[in-house]
């Protein structure tokens, strides 16, 4: 009993000393913010784990109280200043590293996404970049149109049968089919499965829903990996969906490595074969690394683009005036609904570009923080010195919804981009969905091509009426990696009221 008393007293003294150090003597002690956040990660734990993805709104509130720079936990600084964004997310000319604590929760060791230091990231990204260059994506538009053709077919069938379609599921099926075929050379055919295989996102969403807990207890990732998949299926369906998806990609990686010396396979120039090739450094050719690299592409290439399409579709089919104006513009390059303009032709259309930009802005992209640290330099912000190695972040949502940059930020207003350009202002500087600098999302060209081609085809082909899809189903209320509504998940359903040209 005495031992427990001594232990308890020692723990109290340790916590008291640690708290005093963090408040008064820590290198970040001069940064404004609540003392409780400076003392313990429990502050963030309460809002993100106990209350469920609400820390972003507490961060927003704290900025109103303490100003544009705050300490949000014992080791991280958050800045709310769009003009300082590129100082944090800098180009390769200045070294920036990711925060190991923030990325460990995703369990994607060895992937470019999960790389900490700049040099290792450069090595991992180099063989990937050519596959996602603008020219490479332009040469692969047929792959996107193949998915669009299937989507159009199913929407026509829904019109004939007067059935309700899940647009968000259809978009996720399309983006999933495209990214799997682009990276792995096989098409899972989600678009042709019942209800677009609405479960295609279960693995990704399972990881995202657990991410906050995994941030505080990363050991849970190892525990889940050790649990037999049959037990996960019975007791934790989201974890089972995640494990099943990763297992499939692991086997694809094994197959690519086994076929790496095959003359036939060498002629197939896809991403997985390139990453498995004997010319790659041996330490980068393990099945685990290929699995994690591939899954990072699947996550990035499926959910965020599908969400942007869903948010865009909701607004287009909620506003006939916007849809009519867009359709008239589209007719200049799509005289008939089955015309197939290139991405290059579509991005020259100003109103369509405004629609895409508004869809991106209101969909946010990632919801959570993606901190960077400057390992070799101190950052200076408004007289505050941020020591080298300190994680510093900005939340994309707070930039994308800044009323000083985007007046009436909750309004879907495609013309705001043209109005700003006419005044010489560049709003695209603040469109930070894909981040910026050396760690900018490598797949942004694929995402843009999908957004332009899919939205143009949808609007040119169909009129729809939203069905049991209030705006609350697309609004950002909780941060679970990507934005989630307050109740349930993203959902946009509709009935097809007219097939244009039929």
MOCORJO-V778502 format. One record per pair of residues at least 6 apart in sequence whose ideal C-beta (glycine too) atoms are under 7 Angstrom apart, sorted by sequence separation. I is the first residue (numbers start at 1). GAP is how many residues later the second one is. If there is no record, write none. Layout:
BEGIN
I;GAP + I;GAP
END
This chain:
BEGIN
23;6 + 37;6 + 48;6 + 71;6 + 72;6 + 90;6 + 108;6 + 115;6 + 130;6 + 180;6 + 181;6 + 190;6 + 214;6 + 259;6 + 316;6 + 317;6 + 346;6 + 347;6 + 386;6 + 403;6 + 434;6 + 435;6 + 478;6 + 36;7 + 47;7 + 48;7 + 63;7 + 158;7 + 180;7 + 190;7 + 213;7 + 214;7 + 232;7 + 233;7 + 316;7 + 334;7 + 378;7 + 379;7 + 402;7 + 420;7 + 434;7 + 476;7 + 477;7 + 47;8 + 62;8 + 69;8 + 70;8 + 106;8 + 180;8 + 232;8 + 265;8 + 333;8 + 378;8 + 401;8 + 477;8 + 478;8 + 79;9 + 112;9 + 115;9 + 276;9 + 378;9 + 477;9 + 69;10 + 155;10 + 177;10 + 190;10 + 378;10 + 406;10 + 417;10 + 434;10 + 475;10 + 44;11 + 47;11 + 68;11 + 103;11 + 177;11 + 229;11 + 232;11 + 377;11 + 23;12 + 68;12 + 112;12 + 176;12 + 177;12 + 333;12 + 376;12 + 473;12 + 59;13 + 68;13 + 112;13 + 177;13 + 333;13 + 375;13 + 379;13 + 472;13 + 176;14 + 177;14 + 229;14 + 276;14 + 374;14 + 375;14 + 472;14 + 23;15 + 224;15 + 229;15 + 275;15 + 22;16 + 23;16 + 100;16 + 112;16 + 154;16 + 256;16 + 260;16 + 333;16 + 373;16 + 474;16 + 22;17 + 63;17 + 98;17 + 173;17 + 174;17 + 256;17 + 260;17 + 261;17 + 373;17 + 473;17 + 98;18 + 173;18 + 260;18 + 272;18 + 275;18 + 373;18 + 473;18 + 474;18 + 59;19 + 97;19 + 151;19 + 257;19 + 373;19 + 473;19 + 19;20 + 97;20 + 252;20 + 256;20 + 329;20 + 371;20 + 372;20 + 97;21 + 371;21 + 96;22 + 272;22 + 329;22 + 330;22 + 371;22 + 405;22 + 469;22 + 95;23 + 151;23 + 173;23 + 253;23 + 329;23 + 370;23 + 469;23 + 173;24 + 176;24 + 369;24 + 469;24 + 326;25 + 405;25 + 468;25 + 169;26 + 170;26 + 325;26 + 326;26 + 369;26 + 467;26 + 147;27 + 169;27 + 173;27 + 467;27 + 34;28 + 44;28 + 172;28 + 257;28 + 466;28 + 467;28 + 33;29 + 44;29 + 166;29 + 169;29 + 172;29 + 209;29 + 326;29 + 465;29 + 43;30 + 147;30 + 166;30 + 257;30 + 366;30 + 367;30 + 464;30 + 465;30 + 147;31 + 365;31 + 399;31 + 464;31 + 41;32 + 166;32 + 206;32 + 364;32 + 400;32 + 464;32 + 465;32 + 33;33 + 38;33 + 41;33 + 205;33 + 206;33 + 254;33 + 364;33 + 399;33 + 464;33 + 32;34 + 37;34 + 40;34 + 144;34 + 253;34 + 256;34 + 462;34 + 463;34 + 32;35 + 37;35 + 39;35 + 143;35 + 206;35 + 207;35 + 463;35 + 37;36 + 38;36 + 202;36 + 206;36 + 364;36 + 396;36 + 462;36 + 32;37 + 33;37 + 250;37 + 253;37 + 396;37 + 462;37 + 31;38 + 32;38 + 33;38 + 143;38 + 203;38 + 253;38 + 461;38 + 462;38 + 31;39 + 33;39 + 143;39 + 202;39 + 203;39 + 361;39 + 461;39 + 31;40 + 151;40 + 460;40 + 150;41 + 203;41 + 250;41 + 253;41 + 140;42 + 150;42 + 199;42 + 203;42 + 249;42 + 252;42 + 28;43 + 312;43 + 147;44 + 246;45 + 249;45 + 361;45 + 31;46 + 249;46 + 312;47 + 311;48 + 28;49 + 246;49 + 362;50 + 308;51 + 311;51 + 22;52 + 308;52 + 311;52 + 358;54 + 308;55 + 358;55 + 307;56 + 358;56 + 355;59 + 354;60 + 357;60 + 304;61 + 354;61 + 304;62 + 351;63 + 354;63 + 353;64 + 354;64 + 370;65 + 184;68 + 350;68 + 365;68 + 364;69 + 365;69 + 361;70 + 360;71 + 360;73 + 357;74 + 397;79 + 185;83 + 185;85 + 183;87 + 185;87 + 183;88 + 184;88 + 182;89 + 183;89 + 322;92 + 359;92 + 319;93 + 204;95 + 356;95 + 356;96 + 315;97 + 204;98 + 204;99 + 356;99 + 352;100 + 355;100 + 106;101 + 201;101 + 201;102 + 352;104 + 106;105 + 347;105 + 105;106 + 343;106 + 346;106 + 346;107 + 105;109 + 343;109 + 367;109 + 105;110 + 184;110 + 343;110 + 346;110 + 183;111 + 368;111 + 364;112 + 367;112 + 102;113 + 105;113 + 368;113 + 101;114 + 104;114 + 107;114 + 183;114 + 367;114 + 341;115 + 366;115 + 367;115 + 366;116 + 367;116 + 179;118 + 180;118 + 179;119 + 364;119 + 179;122 + 334;122 + 179;123 + 337;123 + 337;124 + 175;126 + 176;126 + 330;126 + 334;126 + 175;127 + 330;129 + 172;130 + 175;130 + 330;130 + 172;131 + 175;131 + 327;132 + 326;133 + 327;133 + 172;134 + 171;135 + 323;136 + 168;138 + 171;138 + 171;139 + 131;140 + 300;141 + 168;142 + 301;142 + 305;142 + 309;142 + 128;143 + 167;143 + 300;143 + 308;143 + 312;143 + 316;143 + 301;145 + 305;145 + 309;145 + 313;145 + 167;146 + 297;146 + 305;146 + 309;146 + 127;147 + 317;147 + 127;148 + 318;148 + 317;149 + 314;152 + 127;153 + 314;155 + 53;159 + 314;160 + 49;163 + 311;163 + 337;163 + 48;164 + 49;164 + 310;164 + 337;164 + 336;165 + 49;167 + 45;171 + 41;175 + 307;175 + 317;177 + 110;178 + 304;178 + 314;178 + 110;179 + 303;179 + 313;179 + 310;180 + 111;181 + 112;181 + 110;182 + 111;182 + 310;182 + 109;183 + 110;183 + 113;183 + 307;183 + 108;184 + 112;184 + 111;185 + 108;187 + 108;188 + 145;195 + 141;201 + 141;202 + 138;204 + 138;205 + 138;206 + 102;267 + 102;268 + 102;269 + 211;269 + 211;270 + 209;271 + 99;272 + 178;272 + 208;272 + 208;273 + 98;274 + 99;274 + 208;274 + 97;275 + 175;275 + 96;276 + 97;276 + 96;278 + 97;278 + 95;279 + 95;280 + 174;280 + 95;281 + 89;283 + 88;284 + 205;284 + 87;292 + 99;292 + 76;295 + 84;297 + 79;302 + 164;303 + 88;304 + 144;305 + 148;305 + 152;305 + 88;306 + 144;306 + 148;306 + 155;307 + 137;308 + 141;308 + 145;308 + 77;309 + 85;309 + 137;309 + 144;309 + 148;309 + 152;309 + 132;310 + 56;311 + 132;311 + 134;311 + 69;312 + 133;312 + 137;312 + 141;312 + 69;313 + 77;313 + 79;313 + 129;313 + 132;313 + 80;314 + 85;314 + 128;314 + 132;314 + 69;315 + 76;315 + 77;315 + 78;315 + 79;315 + 75;316 + 78;316 + 76;317 + 82;317 + 125;317 + 80;318 + 82;320 + 118;320 + 168;322 + 82;323 + 168;323 + 168;324 + 167;325 + 167;326 + 166;327 + 167;327 + 165;328 + 164;329 + 165;329 + 164;331 + 165;331 + 59;336 + 159;337 + 60;338 + 158;338 + 56;339 + 159;340 + 56;341 + 96;341 + 98;341 + 155;341 + 96;342 + 96;343 + 156;343 + 89;346 + 91;346 + 92;346 + 85;347 + 89;347 + 90;347 + 91;347 + 82;348 + 89;348 + 86;350 + 89;350 + 85;351 + 86;351 + 31;353 + 30;354 + 27;360 + 28;362 + 56;423 + 54;424 + 55;424 + 53;425 + 52;426 + 53;426 + 53;427 + 53;431
END
